[in-house]
């Protein structure tokens, strides 16, 4: 059964989760976490969103963001 498309939030606040393929680790060293934080800072400036909270774990990431300019689909292209 196909997944139903998510609706756009009227508050523009989203809980975003990124996970490694097959639940594999995406952060292997401390340096990987630092690089991700740097990328978050770069995308915040470029796409103009506010980061309310984040949690980086070995195999996945959680973000709570306020998407000021409706650019959510552009933030985390891998």
C-alpha positions, -999 to +999 in steps of 0.1 A: +000+000+000+015+034-010+022+060+017-001+090+018+016+123+010+022+145+041+003+177+044+020+211+046+019+224+082+000+256+088+025+265+115+055+258+092+070+239+121+083+204+112+099+174+129+124+161+103+141+127+107+170+115+086+181+078+090+209+057+075+200+031+050+190-002+067+195+017+100+232+018+093+253+043+112+258+077+095+282+091+120+313+070+126+336+095+142+334+127+162+345+145+130+313+134+112+291+150+139+311+183+135+308+182+098+270+178+101+267+207+125+287+229+100+263+218+072+233+227+093+247+262+098+253+265+060+217+254+051+202+276+078+217+307+061+210+295+026+174+284+030+164+308+059+149+284+084+151+284+122+164+254+140+144+249+173+160+216+183+182+189+170+196+155+181+224+137+163+226+100+170+249+074+154+223+061+129+197+090+127+190+127+132+161+146+145+154+183+137+126+206+147+126+235+123+105+265+114+104+268+076+100+306+071+102+305+033+086+271+024+119+256+013+116+224+033+122+201+003+154+219-005+171+219+029+185+184+031+191+171-004+218+144-002 
